[in-house]
Amino acid sequence: MSDKNIPYKTYLDETELPKAWYNLRADMKQKPAPLLNPGTLEPMKAEELSGVFCEELVRQELDDTTPYFEIPQEIRDFYKMYRPSPLVRAYCLEEKLQTPAKIYYKFEGNNTSGSHKLNSAIAQAYYAKKQGLKGVTTETGAGQWGTALSMACAYLGLDCKVYMVKVSYEQKPFRREVMRTYGASVTPSPSMETAVGRKILAEHPGTTGSLGCAISEAVEVATSTEGYRYVLGSVLNQVLLHQSVIGLESKIALDKYGVKPDIIIGCAGGGSNLGGLISPFMGEKLRGEADYRFIAVEPASCPSFTRGKFAYDFCDTGMVCPLAKMYTLGSGFIPAPNHAGGLRYHGMSSTLSQLYHDGLMEATSVKQTDVFQAAEYFARVEGILPAPESAHAIKVAIDEALACKESGEEKTILFGLTGTGYFDMVAYEKFHDGKMTDYSPTDEEINANLVKLPKVN
């Protein structure tokens, strides 16, 4: 499917479930910069990437021109277990805030993985199975991606090896056990199982880990084990493509009722849920058909957009993965062991980084205790216990609604509620006991890693 003039509604089935993923890059005038080979610093070729990723996923990763990719029937059948996901008007929140704003949220927590991650997990597992592979390896931060992938692999009969950021492994044992229930092996990262893990531990004794560390270990195992490939839960173009079902369904539902959002908000770690939510709306903005205000929300402890640098950097701490041009804090940056969970990646999606660099969306960072105050408030008012990641978007959505109250403007706000917090109770406990602290890296800490960025012309 490659006709840019065919409206997205053409790609719906009878249940209003999208039949195709939307590739935002097709409408971008300034395309994301290509991935670079870490050895030669030349653009990565498909044959080089296929040693790490599944062949069909490589094709999706490198395609900047095809606007729609048809979703295979097998994946659509799986989606029907939990999609379309609910788009909810937050009437109770509006009433409590006494705001003239209308607030909507797209709830992605209505599946066993508890998050939006399953949208891409089933797609990536499907292509691995179709290629005849034995299994896949991956990393996970808060555990939502690892849970989703283990569920998808169990469904398709694939082996699943998960490297979980050590701080989350220790703070979220029940998330770990869900992965094991689905048959995955779960290893705290960095570990002594891999050469890169041993190297990181030698250089940073006692480290609580990062997504960059876990990615390095998962890639090493995938590339050294026959019949395995590596899959990633965020950051990559292919993941944003799969997650576009979030935004497509949101737009379908809002269009049905004649609602146009003014502000669209998503939490930002690597970019999967934010990119998925904004995709069709950003496409309209790029084509000059409509205008929206987009806000990316990240933790103050890992502020890639707001304090990082737009430059080529390694996607992993071990420096074995391709280089991506993105907003980054440096591949050696290891965040404080806070409860932002999955929002602990040193970089950001190259697609979203390019959009932010071009001034097409905003970014803000928020402190951890403020996030949990918003999470608790939302839980008491709307009846859903949000994941810490999603609560970043909730915090800013509340701020924007209160700004409308002050100005008297009747704006419509849409945000992504992309996960439930039922496995994050250690974090809630620390918040309620007054043991949670805020931490923001100093300029010196950030610059110490930025000066080590690879020299790319």
C-alpha positions in Angstrom: 0.0 0.0 0.0 1.7 3.1 -1.1 -0.9 5.7 -2.3 -0.5 8.7 -0.1 -3.8 10.1 -1.2 -5.9 7.2 0.2 -7.4 8.3 3.5 -6.6 6.3 6.6 -10.3 5.3 7.0 -9.9 3.1 4.0 -7.8 0.8 6.2 -10.4 -0.1 8.7 -12.2 -3.4 9.2 -15.8 -3.8 10.4 -14.8 -3.4 14.1 -12.9 -0.2 13.3 -9.6 -1.9 13.9 -6.9 -0.6 11.6 -6.0 -3.0 8.8 -2.7 -1.1 8.2 0.0 0.6 10.2 0.7 4.2 9.3 4.4 5.2 8.6 4.8 8.8 9.8 8.1 9.1 8.1 6.4 9.0 4.6 5.0 12.5 5.3 8.1 13.9 6.9 9.9 16.5 4.7 13.1 16.1 6.8 13.6 12.4 7.1 15.3 10.8 10.2 19.0 10.4 9.6 20.1 6.8 8.7 21.5 4.4 11.2 25.3 4.1 11.0 27.5 1.0 11.2 29.4 1.3 14.5 32.6 0.1 12.8 32.6 2.0 9.5 30.2 4.9 10.4 28.6 4.4 7.0 24.8 4.0 6.7 23.6 0.5 7.7 22.6 -1.8 4.9 19.7 -4.2 5.0 22.0 -7.2 5.0 24.0 -5.8 7.9 20.9 -5.2 10.0 19.4 -8.6 9.2 22.1 -10.2 11.3 20.5 -8.6 14.3 16.8 -8.1 13.4 14.3 -10.1 11.5 14.3 -9.5 7.7 10.8 -8.0 7.4 11.4 -5.8 10.4 14.6 -4.5 8.7 12.5 -3.6 5.6 10.1 -1.7 7.8 12.9 0.0 9.7 14.5 1.4 6.5 11.4 2.4 4.6 10.9 6.2 4.7 8.4 6.4 1.8 5.6 3.9 2.1 2.8 5.5 4.1 0.9 2.3 5.0 2.0 -1.3 5.8 -0.8 -3.9 5.8 -1.2 -5.7 9.1 -1.1 -9.5 8.5 -4.4 -11.2 9.3 -2.7 -13.3 12.0 -1.6 -10.2 13.9 -5.1 -8.5 13.5 -6.7 -11.7 14.9 -4.4 -11.4 17.9 -5.2 -7.7 18.3 -8.9 -8.5 18.5 -8.3 -9.9 22.0 -7.9 -6.4 23.3 -8.3 -3.9 20.4 -9.8 -1.4 19.7 -8.7 -0.2 23.1 -10.9 2.3 25.0 -10.8 6.0 24.4 -12.2 7.6 27.6 -13.6 11.0 28.3 -12.3 11.9 31.8 -15.5 13.5 33.0 -14.7 12.9 36.7 -11.3 14.5 36.3 -12.8 17.5 34.5 -15.3 18.0 37.3 -12.7 17.7 40.1 -10.4 20.2 38.4 -13.4 22.5 37.6 -11.8 23.1 34.2 -13.5 24.1 31.0 -11.1 21.8 29.2 -12.3 18.5 27.7 -9.9 15.7 28.6 -9.7 12.3 26.8 -7.3 9.5 27.4 -6.5 6.4 25.3 -6.2 3.5 27.7 -3.8 0.8 26.6 -3.7 -1.2 29.9 -6.6 -3.6 29.0 -4.4 -6.6 28.3 -2.4 -9.0 30.4 0.9 -7.2 29.7 -0.8 -4.1 31.1 0.5 -1.7 28.4 0.7 -0.7 24.8 3.8 -2.7 24.3 1.9 -5.8 23.1 1.0 -3.9 19.9 4.6 -4.3 18.7 5.5 -7.4 20.6 3.1 -9.6 18.7 4.2 -8.1 15.4 7.9 -8.7 16.0 7.3 -12.2 17.4 5.2 -13.0 14.3 7.9 -12.0 11.9 10.5 -14.0 13.9 8.2 -17.0 13.7 7.6 -16.5 10.0 11.3 -16.4 9.4 11.7 -19.8 11.1 13.6 -18.6 14.1 13.9 -20.5 17.4 13.6 -17.4 19.7 14.3 -13.8 20.4 16.2 -11.7 22.9 15.3 -8.3 24.3 15.8 -5.8 27.1 13.1 -4.4 29.4 13.1 -1.4 31.8 10.0 -1.4 34.0 9.1 -4.8 32.6 6.1 -3.9 30.5 7.9 -4.7 27.2 9.4 -7.9 28.6 6.0 -9.0 29.7 4.4 -8.2 26.4 7.1 -10.0 24.4 7.0 -13.1 26.6 3.2 -13.2 26.1 3.5 -12.9 22.4 6.3 -15.5 22.2 4.2 -17.9 24.4 1.3 -17.5 22.0 3.5 -18.3 18.9 5.8 -20.9 20.5 9.0 -18.9 20.5 11.8 -18.9 23.1 12.2 -15.5 24.9 15.3 -14.3 26.7 14.8 -11.0 28.6 17.5 -8.8 30.1 15.8 -6.6 32.7 17.3 -3.4 34.1 18.6 -4.4 37.5 16.8 -1.7 39.5 13.5 -2.7 38.0 14.3 -6.5 38.4 14.7 -5.8 42.1 11.8 -3.3 42.6 9.3 -5.2 40.5 9.5 -8.9 41.2 5.9 -9.6 40.3 6.4 -8.2 36.8 9.4 -10.5 36.5 7.2 -13.5 37.6 4.6 -12.7 34.9 7.3 -13.0 32.3 8.4 -16.3 33.8 4.8 -17.5 33.8 4.8 -17.0 30.1 8.0 -19.0 29.8 10.6 -16.3 29.4 14.0 -16.4 31.1 14.7 -13.1 32.9 18.2 -11.9 33.8 19.0 -8.8 35.8 21.2 -6.5 33.7 24.1 -5.8 33.7 25.0 -9.5 34.4 28.0 -11.8 34.4 26.4 -13.8 31.6 27.8 -11.7 28.7 31.1 -10.1 27.9 29.6 -6.7 27.7 27.8 -7.2 31.0 31.0 -8.1 32.7 32.8 -5.1 31.2 30.1 -2.7 32.4 30.2 -4.2 35.9 33.9 -3.8 36.0 33.7 -0.2 35.0 30.6 0.6 37.2 30.7 -1.7 40.2 27.3 -1.9 41.9 25.5 -0.2 39.1 21.7 -0.5 39.0 21.8 -0.7 35.2 20.1 1.1 32.4 18.2 0.2 29.2 21.5 0.9 27.3 23.2 -1.8 29.3 20.4 -4.3 28.9 20.2 -3.7 25.1 24.0 -4.5 24.8 23.5 -7.8 26.6 20.5 -8.8 24.6 22.2 -8.0 21.3 25.3 -9.9 22.2 23.3 -13.0 23.0 21.2 -12.7 19.9 24.1 -12.4 17.5 26.1 -15.2 19.2 23.2 -17.7 19.4 22.0 -19.6 16.3 18.4 -19.2 15.4 17.9 -16.0 17.5 17.3 -12.4 16.6 17.1 -9.3 18.8 13.8 -7.3 19.1 13.4 -3.9 20.7 10.4 -2.4 22.4 10.9 1.3 21.6 13.1 3.8 19.8 13.2 2.1 16.4 11.1 3.3 13.4 9.5 -0.2 13.1 8.2 0.1 16.7 6.6 3.5 16.1 5.1 2.0 12.9 3.4 -0.8 14.9 2.3 1.5 17.7 0.5 3.8 15.2 -2.6 1.7 15.9 -2.9 3.8 19.1 -3.2 7.1 17.2 -5.3 5.7 14.4 -7.9 4.3 16.8 -7.9 7.5 18.7 -8.5 9.6 15.6 -11.2 7.2 14.4 -13.1 7.6 17.6 -12.7 11.3 17.9 -13.7 11.9 14.3 -16.8 9.9 14.8 -18.0 12.4 17.4 -16.6 15.4 15.7 -13.9 16.1 18.3 -10.6 17.6 17.4 -7.9 17.7 20.1 -5.9 20.9 20.6 -3.2 19.3 22.8 -1.8 15.8 22.5 0.4 14.6 25.4 2.5 11.4 25.8 5.2 10.3 28.2 8.6 9.9 26.4 11.3 7.3 27.2 12.3 5.9 23.9 9.3 7.1 22.0 7.1 4.2 21.3 3.8 5.2 22.9 4.3 8.9 22.2 5.1 8.2 18.5 2.2 5.8 18.2 -0.3 8.2 19.7 0.6 11.3 17.7 1.3 9.6 14.3 -1.9 10.3 12.4 -2.3 13.7 13.9 1.3 14.7 13.2 0.7 13.4 9.7 -2.1 15.9 9.2 0.1 18.6 10.6 2.9 17.7 8.2 0.6 17.7 5.2 -0.9 21.1 6.3 -4.4 19.6 6.9 -4.7 20.5 10.6 -2.7 21.8 13.4 -2.1 20.4 16.9 0.1 21.1 19.9 2.2 18.0 20.8 3.9 17.7 24.2 6.5 15.0 25.1 6.9 14.5 28.8 10.1 12.9 30.3 11.5 12.4 33.8 13.8 15.1 35.1 16.2 12.3 36.0 16.6 11.2 32.4 15.9 14.4 30.3 17.0 13.3 26.8 14.9 15.9 24.9 15.1 18.8 27.3 18.8 18.6 28.2 20.3 16.2 25.7 22.1 16.9 22.4 20.9 16.2 18.9 23.7 14.1 17.6 24.8 10.6 16.5 25.3 8.3 19.4 25.4 4.6 20.1 22.0 3.1 20.9 23.5 1.0 23.7 25.9 1.4 26.6 28.2 -1.3 25.3 28.6 0.4 21.9 27.9 -2.6 19.9 24.6 -1.4 18.3 24.2 1.0 15.3 24.5 4.7 15.9 21.3 6.8 15.6 21.0 10.5 15.2 18.8 11.4 18.2 18.5 13.6 21.3 20.9 11.8 23.7 22.5 12.2 27.1 25.4 10.0 25.9 25.3 6.2 25.8 27.3 6.0 29.0 24.6 7.9 31.0 23.1 5.7 33.7 20.0 7.3 35.3 19.5 7.4 39.1 17.6 4.4 40.4 14.2 6.1 40.4 10.8 4.8 39.7 10.3 6.3 36.2 10.7 2.7 35.2 10.8 2.4 31.5 11.6 6.0 30.9 15.3 5.4 31.6 16.8 5.4 28.1 19.7 7.7 27.4 18.4 8.6 23.9 15.1 9.0 22.0 13.5 7.8 18.7 15.3 9.3 15.7 11.9 10.0 14.2 10.7 12.0 17.2 14.1 13.6 17.6 13.9 15.0 14.1 10.3 16.3 14.6 11.4 17.9 17.9 14.5 19.4 16.3 12.3 20.8 13.5 10.0 22.5 16.1 7.0 20.4 15.3 6.5 19.4 19.0 7.4 20.5 22.5 9.1 18.6 25.4 9.1 19.1 29.1 10.5 17.2 32.1 8.8 16.6 35.4 10.0 15.5 38.9 9.2 12.1 40.3 7.3 13.2 43.4 5.1 15.5 41.2 4.4 12.6 38.9 3.3 10.3 41.8 1.1 13.1 43.2 -0.7 13.3 39.8 -0.9 9.5 39.7 -2.5 9.2 43.1 -4.9 12.1 42.2 -5.9 10.4 39.0 -6.4 7.0 40.7 -8.7 8.6 43.3 -10.7 10.5 40.7 -10.8 8.2 37.6 -10.5 4.8 39.2 -7.4 3.6 37.3 -4.1 3.1 39.0 -1.6 4.3 36.4 1.9 3.1 35.7 4.6 5.7 36.7 5.5 6.2 33.0 1.9 7.1 32.0 1.6 9.3 35.1 4.2 11.7 33.5 1.6 12.4 30.8 -1.2 12.7 33.4 0.8 15.3 35.3 1.1 17.6 32.3 -2.5 16.9 31.2 -3.6 18.2 34.6 -1.3 21.2 34.3 -2.8 22.1 30.9 -6.3 21.6 32.2 -5.6 23.9 35.1 -4.1 26.5 32.7 -7.4 26.4 30.8 -9.3 27.0 34.1 -7.1 30.0 34.7 -7.5 31.4 31.1 -11.1 30.3 30.6 -10.2 28.6 27.3 -12.1 25.4 26.3 -9.3 23.3 24.9 -9.5 19.6 24.2 -6.7 17.5 25.6 -5.8 14.0 24.6 -3.2 12.0 26.5 -1.9 8.4 26.4 -2.6 6.2 29.4 -0.3 3.4 28.3 0.0 1.2 31.3 -1.4 0.1 34.7 0.5 0.5 37.9 -0.4 -2.7 39.7 3.2 -4.0 39.5 4.6 -0.7 40.7 3.4 -0.8 44.3 6.9 -0.6 45.7 7.2 2.8 44.1 3.7 3.9 45.4 4.7 2.6 48.9 7.9 4.8 48.9 5.9 7.7 47.8 3.2 7.2 50.5 5.9 6.7 53.2 7.7 9.9 52.2 10.8 8.0 51.1 10.7 9.0 47.5 13.2 11.7 46.4 13.6 13.8 43.3 16.9 13.7 41.4 18.1 15.7 38.4 21.5 15.1 37.0 23.9 18.1 37.2 25.2 19.8 34.1 28.6 18.3 34.9 27.2 14.8 34.9 25.4 15.2 31.6 28.4 17.0 29.9 30.8 14.2 31.1 28.9 11.8 28.8 28.1 14.2 26.0 31.9 15.0 25.5 32.3 11.3 24.7 29.8 11.2 21.8 31.3 9.6 18.7 32.8 11.9 16.2 30.6 11.7 13.1 31.0 14.1 10.2 
